[in-house]
Amino acid sequence: MTEKTIFQKILDGEIEGDILYEDDRCAVLRDINPQAPTHVLVVPRKPIPSLDHLTDEDEHLVGHLFTVAAKIASEEGLEGGYRTVFNCGPDANQTVPHIHLHVLGGRRMSWPPG
């Protein structure tokens, strides 16, 4: 068995995390290293290492992550807009091998990112 990621430990209640929202499929956590005034992570309970590991059965789960992201963006007052980002792999700066959707807002975003 592989070692649990920090996200799995938070979801399992083994370590503390700033959880804003939870349901049976995901949780929303405040990022510990925010890159914008609002920076939260929508984390599925299913431990999927990266986007490259998604299967057809994950389609509804990924759609749910985006629906939750929109709900949280509204609750966080991001009326002016926000950005959602999945990082995939080391070149994209994915640092935790458990997919998570970043929701960033509260400031004007630049383009291109990164």
PAVO-665972 format. One line per field, with one value per atom (N, C-alpha, C): residue in one letter; x negated, y, z negated. Coordinates in pm, 1 decimal, padded with zeros to 6 digits. Layout:
<nodes>
type	A; ...
c1	X; ...
c2	Y; ...
c3	Z; ...
</nodes>
This chain:
<nodes>
type	M; M; M; T; T; T; E; E; E; K; K; K; T; T; T; I; I; I; F; F; F; Q; Q; Q; K; K; K; I; I; I; L; L; L; D; D; D; G; G; G; E; E; E; I; I; I; E; E; E; G; G; G; D; D; D; I; I; I; L; L; L; Y; Y; Y; E; E; E; D; D; D; D; D; D; R; R; R; C; C; C; A; A; A; V; V; V; L; L; L; R; R; R; D; D; D; I; I; I; N; N; N; P; P; P; Q; Q; Q; A; A; A; P; P; P; T; T; T; H; H; H; V; V; V; L; L; L; V; V; V; V; V; V; P; P; P; R; R; R; K; K; K; P; P; P; I; I; I; P; P; P; S; S; S; L; L; L; D; D; D; H; H; H; L; L; L; T; T; T; D; D; D; E; E; E; D; D; D; E; E; E; H; H; H; L; L; L; V; V; V; G; G; G; H; H; H; L; L; L; F; F; F; T; T; T; V; V; V; A; A; A; A; A; A; K; K; K; I; I; I; A; A; A; S; S; S; E; E; E; E; E; E; G; G; G; L; L; L; E; E; E; G; G; G; G; G; G; Y; Y; Y; R; R; R; T; T; T; V; V; V; F; F; F; N; N; N; C; C; C; G; G; G; P; P; P; D; D; D; A; A; A; N; N; N; Q; Q; Q; T; T; T; V; V; V; P; P; P; H; H; H; I; I; I; H; H; H; L; L; L; H; H; H; V; V; V; L; L; L; G; G; G; G; G; G; R; R; R; R; R; R; M; M; M; S; S; S; W; W; W; P; P; P; P; P; P; G; G; G
c1	-00083.7; 00000.0; -00087.8; -00050.6; -00127.9; -00093.5; -00187.2; -00167.8; -00057.9; 00021.5; 00128.0; 00069.1; 00135.0; 00094.0; 00145.5; 00095.6; 00143.8; 00293.8; 00344.2; 00488.2; 00567.1; 00520.4; 00591.1; 00589.5; 00478.5; 00470.7; 00568.6; 00583.1; 00680.7; 00821.6; 00851.2; 00985.0; 01020.6; 00922.6; 00945.0; 00944.3; 00920.5; 00920.2; 00795.1; 00689.3; 00564.8; 00483.5; 00494.7; 00429.7; 00530.9; 00504.7; 00597.5; 00579.5; 00689.5; 00690.5; 00804.3; 00791.9; 00897.0; 01000.9; 01097.9; 01200.0; 01319.2; 01351.9; 01463.9; 01593.0; 01579.9; 01695.7; 01660.0; 01758.9; 01741.0; 01870.6; 01857.7; 01969.8; 01914.3; 01994.1; 01950.3; 01847.0; 01825.4; 01730.8; 01606.6; 01612.7; 01497.6; 01500.1; 01392.8; 01383.3; 01311.3; 01335.5; 01268.0; 01182.1; 01052.8; 00955.3; 00894.5; 00864.9; 00786.3; 00642.4; 00581.4; 00443.0; 00350.7; 00250.3; 00158.8; 00053.4; 00043.1; -00049.9; 00026.7; 00119.5; 00208.4; 00134.4; 00179.8; 00123.7; 00217.4; 00326.2; 00423.6; 00497.9; 00568.5; 00642.9; 00738.1; 00800.9; 00878.0; 00808.7; 00768.5; 00704.1; 00746.5; 00837.6; 00886.6; 00863.7; 00868.9; 00846.9; 00969.8; 01021.7; 01133.1; 01069.6; 01079.6; 01007.1; 01105.8; 01097.3; 01186.8; 01145.3; 01242.7; 01211.9; 01140.5; 01171.7; 01104.3; 00960.9; 00861.6; 00722.2; 00673.6; 00683.1; 00637.9; 00506.5; 00395.6; 00265.0; 00252.5; 00306.3; 00296.4; 00406.0; 00419.6; 00517.9; 00490.0; 00364.3; 00328.1; 00384.7; 00430.2; 00484.3; 00637.0; 00701.2; 00846.9; 00896.1; 01012.3; 01076.7; 01216.8; 01283.2; 01419.3; 01511.4; 01488.5; 01575.0; 01557.6; 01451.6; 01426.4; 01492.5; 01556.2; 01612.8; 01710.2; 01801.6; 01898.6; 01831.6; 01730.3; 01657.3; 01589.6; 01522.0; 01452.5; 01553.0; 01665.7; 01770.8; 01819.8; 01832.5; 01875.3; 01774.3; 01645.5; 01543.2; 01563.5; 01595.5; 01618.5; 01747.4; 01850.8; 01975.6; 01951.6; 01876.6; 01843.1; 01755.7; 01662.0; 01576.5; 01660.6; 01760.5; 01847.4; 01926.1; 01975.0; 02049.1; 01959.7; 01839.0; 01746.3; 01703.9; 01680.5; 01643.4; 01753.1; 01876.4; 01988.4; 01989.9; 01974.7; 01974.4; 01857.7; 01745.9; 01628.0; 01634.2; 01741.2; 01760.7; 01677.3; 01648.0; 01563.5; 01647.1; 01730.3; 01819.8; 01744.5; 01624.7; 01547.0; 01477.6; 01483.2; 01421.3; 01320.9; 01282.5; 01185.9; 01125.6; 01018.8; 00950.8; 00955.0; 00973.3; 00963.1; 00847.1; 00769.2; 00648.7; 00628.1; 00601.7; 00547.6; 00401.8; 00309.1; 00170.7; 00152.7; 00076.5; 00055.7; -00091.6; -00158.2; -00297.9; -00394.7; -00521.3; -00622.7; -00646.9; -00640.2; -00661.8; -00550.3; -00435.1; -00322.8; -00318.0; -00417.7; -00429.5; -00324.1; -00284.1; -00198.0; -00286.1; -00256.7; -00342.5; -00282.8; -00152.3; -00086.5; -00024.3; -00058.1; -00003.3; 00140.0; 00227.2; 00371.1; 00437.8; 00515.7; 00569.9; 00644.4; 00636.3; 00706.1; 00721.2; 00838.3; 00871.8; 00848.2; 00752.7; 00727.2; 00836.3; 00885.9; 00977.0; 00909.3; 00874.1; 00801.9; 00882.3; 00887.1; 00959.4; 00929.5; 01002.7; 00983.4; 00881.9; 00827.7; 00736.3; 00743.5; 00694.3; 00690.3; 00582.0; 00616.8; 00522.6; 00449.5; 00324.2; 00248.5; 00254.5; 00220.5; 00216.4; 00097.3; 00018.4; 00038.4; -00005.8; 00055.2; 00013.7; -00121.6; -00190.7; -00309.6; -00428.7
c2	-00119.1; 00000.0; 00124.9; 00223.5; 00347.0; 00433.6; 00520.0; 00610.3; 00711.1; 00744.0; 00842.5; 00980.1; 01055.2; 01194.0; 01281.8; 01402.7; 01497.8; 01521.0; 01522.3; 01540.8; 01424.5; 01301.9; 01185.7; 01187.0; 01228.5; 01236.3; 01339.8; 01452.4; 01553.9; 01499.6; 01439.6; 01385.9; 01275.7; 01198.3; 01090.5; 01138.9; 01268.5; 01324.1; 01294.1; 01249.7; 01217.2; 01342.0; 01444.6; 01572.4; 01683.1; 01800.1; 01912.5; 01979.6; 02029.7; 02109.3; 02209.1; 02320.7; 02423.0; 02384.4; 02304.5; 02251.2; 02346.1; 02392.8; 02485.0; 02412.8; 02295.8; 02224.5; 02076.9; 01990.9; 01847.0; 01784.5; 01685.3; 01599.0; 01458.2; 01367.6; 01228.7; 01204.6; 01304.3; 01286.3; 01373.7; 01484.8; 01575.1; 01663.3; 01737.1; 01839.3; 01959.2; 02075.3; 02198.2; 02245.9; 02266.8; 02308.0; 02441.9; 02524.4; 02645.3; 02602.2; 02660.2; 02628.8; 02684.6; 02606.2; 02652.4; 02748.9; 02759.5; 02853.2; 02929.9; 03018.0; 03082.2; 03170.5; 03162.0; 03240.9; 03354.2; 03370.6; 03476.8; 03498.7; 03612.5; 03634.7; 03519.5; 03462.0; 03339.4; 03229.9; 03124.4; 03010.2; 02885.6; 02811.6; 02688.5; 02571.8; 02452.2; 02330.0; 02241.6; 02198.3; 02103.1; 01965.7; 01882.5; 01755.9; 01639.3; 01549.5; 01433.0; 01338.1; 01270.7; 01169.8; 01049.7; 01021.3; 00911.9; 00955.2; 00881.5; 00922.2; 00888.0; 00983.6; 00967.4; 01044.8; 00978.2; 01045.2; 01168.0; 01162.5; 01276.6; 01265.2; 01368.0; 01363.8; 01247.9; 01211.2; 01099.5; 00966.3; 00961.7; 00838.6; 00834.5; 00935.3; 00935.4; 00825.6; 00770.6; 00671.5; 00722.7; 00653.9; 00692.2; 00698.9; 00613.3; 00613.1; 00739.3; 00817.1; 00939.0; 01062.7; 01047.4; 01162.3; 01241.5; 01175.5; 01246.0; 01309.8; 01245.2; 01300.2; 01431.4; 01433.6; 01555.6; 01667.3; 01635.6; 01735.6; 01789.3; 01701.6; 01743.4; 01840.2; 01816.4; 01906.7; 02048.1; 02060.8; 02193.4; 02257.0; 02176.7; 02229.3; 02282.9; 02208.1; 02252.0; 02377.4; 02383.0; 02501.5; 02626.4; 02617.1; 02731.9; 02772.4; 02675.7; 02703.7; 02776.7; 02726.9; 02787.8; 02926.5; 02944.2; 03076.3; 03177.7; 03137.8; 03226.2; 03257.4; 03155.0; 03174.1; 03260.5; 03254.5; 03334.0; 03475.1; 03507.0; 03642.5; 03675.7; 03577.6; 03601.0; 03641.6; 03745.2; 03790.1; 03840.3; 03893.9; 03947.4; 03842.0; 03718.2; 03608.6; 03532.6; 03420.3; 03333.8; 03239.6; 03175.2; 03080.2; 02942.8; 02839.3; 02701.7; 02635.7; 02557.0; 02497.0; 02356.5; 02261.8; 02131.7; 02132.3; 02097.6; 02076.1; 01926.1; 01888.5; 01746.6; 01721.2; 01658.2; 01621.3; 01726.4; 01686.6; 01775.5; 01902.6; 01897.0; 02017.8; 02119.5; 02074.9; 02165.8; 02204.0; 02160.9; 02191.8; 02119.9; 01999.7; 01919.3; 01864.5; 01903.8; 01866.3; 01756.6; 01731.0; 01624.8; 01527.4; 01398.6; 01301.4; 01259.2; 01356.3; 01337.2; 01455.0; 01428.8; 01541.4; 01638.1; 01764.4; 01869.1; 01989.4; 02048.7; 02163.0; 02290.1; 02370.8; 02500.0; 02598.0; 02676.8; 02786.9; 02911.5; 03003.9; 03124.8; 03247.8; 03345.6; 03467.8; 03576.3; 03685.8; 03798.5; 03899.2; 03876.3; 03970.9; 03945.4; 04040.8; 04024.2; 03921.8; 03826.4; 03723.5; 03768.8; 03730.8; 03765.6; 03650.1; 03681.1; 03579.0; 03605.8; 03509.3; 03368.8; 03338.3; 03235.9; 03196.6; 03127.1; 03131.1; 03051.9; 03082.1
c3	00000.0; 00000.0; 00000.0; 00081.7; 00085.7; -00035.1; -00069.2; -00183.2; -00150.3; -00250.5; -00231.2; -00204.5; -00116.2; -00092.0; -00205.0; -00211.1; -00311.6; -00296.5; -00173.4; -00153.6; -00212.0; -00187.9; -00240.0; -00392.6; -00451.0; -00597.8; -00652.7; -00583.7; -00626.3; -00610.7; -00495.4; -00470.9; -00569.9; -00613.4; -00708.9; -00854.6; -00875.5; -01010.1; -01090.8; -01023.1; -01092.5; -01125.2; -01041.6; -01067.8; -01040.2; -01097.0; -01081.3; -00946.7; -00897.4; -00776.1; -00787.4; -00719.4; -00720.7; -00615.7; -00657.8; -00567.7; -00562.5; -00441.4; -00421.3; -00386.3; -00326.0; -00273.3; -00264.7; -00289.9; -00272.7; -00224.0; -00139.5; -00104.4; -00088.1; -00036.1; -00026.9; 00083.1; 00172.2; 00282.5; 00274.9; 00201.1; 00197.4; 00073.8; 00057.6; -00046.7; 00013.2; -00046.4; -00003.9; -00120.3; -00090.3; -00190.6; -00152.3; -00250.2; -00222.7; -00195.8; -00093.7; -00060.3; -00168.2; -00209.1; -00313.8; -00260.1; -00127.7; -00063.6; 00043.8; 00002.3; 00099.8; 00199.7; 00325.5; 00434.4; 00476.2; 00402.2; 00426.9; 00294.8; 00280.7; 00156.7; 00122.4; 00223.3; 00203.7; 00282.6; 00212.2; 00276.8; 00200.0; 00261.1; 00199.6; 00294.1; 00238.2; 00314.1; 00302.0; 00414.4; 00415.1; 00435.3; 00331.6; 00326.5; 00324.4; 00422.1; 00418.2; 00305.7; 00250.0; 00148.1; 00210.9; 00336.0; 00406.3; 00436.1; 00390.2; 00412.8; 00553.5; 00642.9; 00781.2; 00793.0; 00827.5; 00825.4; 00915.6; 01038.1; 01129.2; 01234.3; 01314.8; 01422.7; 01517.5; 01530.7; 01618.4; 01569.7; 01445.5; 01388.4; 01389.2; 01446.3; 01452.8; 01545.8; 01512.9; 01597.5; 01631.7; 01721.0; 01758.3; 01637.1; 01539.1; 01420.4; 01335.3; 01358.4; 01281.8; 01342.6; 01457.2; 01528.0; 01440.2; 01373.7; 01289.7; 01168.8; 01114.4; 01000.7; 01038.7; 01151.7; 01195.1; 01222.0; 01283.4; 01301.6; 01168.4; 01069.7; 00935.8; 00874.6; 00895.6; 00841.1; 00894.1; 01022.7; 01080.7; 01028.0; 01007.9; 00952.0; 00811.1; 00731.8; 00596.2; 00602.4; 00696.7; 00711.3; 00734.6; 00821.5; 00849.6; 00725.2; 00650.2; 00526.8; 00425.7; 00407.9; 00311.3; 00358.7; 00487.5; 00540.3; 00508.4; 00524.0; 00490.6; 00341.6; 00258.3; 00113.4; 00066.7; 00139.4; 00104.2; 00162.8; 00234.0; 00286.0; 00407.5; 00491.3; 00608.8; 00729.8; 00712.7; 00819.9; 00942.0; 00923.3; 01035.3; 01118.5; 01074.0; 01147.3; 01063.3; 01114.7; 01047.0; 01149.3; 01110.0; 01198.0; 01133.2; 01214.7; 01167.8; 01241.6; 01167.8; 01225.8; 01168.7; 01257.5; 01219.9; 01265.4; 01178.8; 01219.1; 01239.2; 01341.4; 01370.5; 01397.8; 01301.9; 01318.1; 01267.8; 01256.0; 01199.2; 01279.5; 01411.8; 01491.7; 01473.2; 01428.0; 01400.4; 01252.6; 01176.7; 01034.3; 00949.2; 00990.5; 00904.4; 00793.0; 00669.5; 00556.6; 00469.2; 00484.2; 00407.2; 00506.7; 00498.2; 00593.2; 00558.3; 00560.9; 00534.8; 00604.7; 00711.7; 00788.2; 00697.0; 00732.2; 00658.5; 00750.6; 00744.6; 00828.5; 00749.1; 00794.7; 00731.2; 00774.2; 00680.5; 00709.0; 00653.8; 00743.5; 00705.4; 00744.4; 00656.2; 00687.2; 00585.7; 00600.4; 00509.7; 00559.7; 00676.6; 00742.1; 00891.5; 00967.8; 01113.6; 01148.2; 01231.5; 01274.0; 01400.1; 01411.7; 01532.9; 01631.3; 01756.2; 01860.6; 01948.2; 01987.7; 01955.1; 01813.7; 01753.2; 01618.8; 01623.5; 01513.0; 01492.6; 01573.5
</nodes>
